[in-house]
Each structure stands twice: as structure tokens, then as C-alpha cells.
């Protein structure tokens, strides 16, 4: 059964307002009222779709991680550098969203989900890694992506992707 177009339109308005608000506000400072005003909906309507802004953020995050996963699916498994390039570019292209998450007081929720996503990505491959090595790499990737989106620390993103791939290739 198809979803009602009114529901899709409302969800799109909520998503657009939330994304717009993230461009100028920290997640902690965004209120349901701000989202509703921006989306031109009532609070009741918001709560019909989401329990709070964190559920909305979680849905956004799921969408972004699914998009990242899909972008890497078409590449051959051993094309580690191309995948690293996709990851680095993806985080840079979505800098506003991820910067807000990394700096949020609820960043532990994001980091936990990102950690699980990265762990699954690493464990699904033919890498010869024990769980401790996966943890080490996972936390390293988390830190690097934070530096990319929050600090703009790496001017040469292709070089960063190359270095990440170089490290991962040692485990094949």
C-alpha cells in the first residue's frame, strides 16, 4: 500500500526545516517549535511523525548511512581506496549535518550508530582483523571524520583517503 502523499509532503517539510535549522543552529538549540514554524505545521502534526528531535535526527542519520552504504556497494570489494575516497567526500559534502552531530551533546547516540555502521562495513569484508583491531580502526575513522567535518583539518582529502586505504590494505 502506498503512503499517503500528504504524509510524504509533511515529512519532507519537516526534514527540510530540520536540515535548514541545522545549518545555523546546534542540535541542542533546535526546538520542536522552531522545526514546526519552519515547516509551517502544528506541534501535533510533528508528534504524529516523530516522538522528538532525536528521533528525527536518527531518521536523518539512517538515511545518510544508507546512502553511504549504497555508494560503496557498486565498487569491487578490494577497491579500498575508492571506498575511502567515497567516505571522506561523503562526510565533507554533508559537513553541516555531521558537524552538528559530532558537536552535539547527544553525539554518543550518533557515534554509537556510526561505530556499528563502520564495524559492519569492516567485518563484512575479507579483512584479517580481530575485534580489537576493528575497534582501533573504527575509533580512528570516527576521529578522522570528525576532523574532516568539524575542524576542516585535512586540506588534501584525496591524500587522506589514500592513507586510510594504505592502512586498511595491510589487513587484506
C-alpha positions, -999 to 999 in steps of 0.1 A, spaced: 0 0 0 14 34 -10 20 61 16 -5 90 15 10 119 -4 0 143 24 22 123 48 51 123 25 47 161 19 46 167 57 76 145 63 95 163 35 86 197 51 98 185 85 130 172 70 137 203 50 131 226 80 153 204 103 181 204 77 178 242 72 179 248 110 210 226 114 228 250 90 225 278 115 219 261 149 234 235 171 212 205 176 207 213 213 193 247 204 168 235 178 134 232 194 102 214 181 86 248 179 114 260 156 110 229 134 72 234 133 74 271 125 99 265 97 78 236 83 46 255 87 30 227 107 15 223 141 32 206 170 6 178 170 14 171 134 51 169 142 44 144 170 23 123 147 55 116 128 83 118 154 85 115 192 112 142 194 140 159 175 164 130 183 141 105 165 141 129 136 179 132 138 181 94 139 160 91 108 183 116 90 213 96 101 199 63 89 191 79 56 227 93 53 243 60 63 221 41 38 232 65 11 269 60 20 264 22 21 247 23 -13 275 44 -28 301 18 -18 281 -12 -29 288 -8 -66 326 -9 -61 346 -41 -61 353 -53 -26 391 -49 -29 388 -13 -42 396 1 -8 410 34 -19 379 43 -39 357 34 -9 378 55 14 375 84 -11 337 80 -11 336 80 27 358 111 30 340 130 3 306 120 17 314 134 51 328 166 35 297 170 13 274 166 43 296 186 66 269 207 82 248 177 92 277 156 105 294 186 122 263 192 141 261 156 152 298 154 162 294 185 184 260 177 198 255 168 235 238 136 221 269 128 200 272 95 218 240 83 200 254 92 167 289 78 175 274 45 186 254 42 154 284 53 133 306 28 152 282 0 144 280 10 108 318 12 104 323 -21 123 298 -38 100 315 -23 70 349 -36 81 337 -70 93 318 -78 61 350 -76 41 378 -101 36 399 -83 61 420 -103 85 411 -83 116 405 -94 152 378 -75 172 404 -53 189 419 -42 156 384 -34 143 378 -13 174 410 5 169 403 13 132 367 21 139 376 47 165 403 61 143 379 65 114 354 82 138 382 107 148 393 114 113 358 120 100 353 144 130 384 163 120 372 164 84 338 179 92 344 199 124 379 212 121 384 211 83 418 198 93 426 180 61 431 202 30 440 173 8 411 148 11 423 125 -17 456 121 2 437 113 34 416 87 16 448 72 2 464 70 37 432 53 51 433 28 22 470 22 27 464 12 64 434 -10 56 452 -28 28 477 -40 53 449 -62 67 440 -80 35 
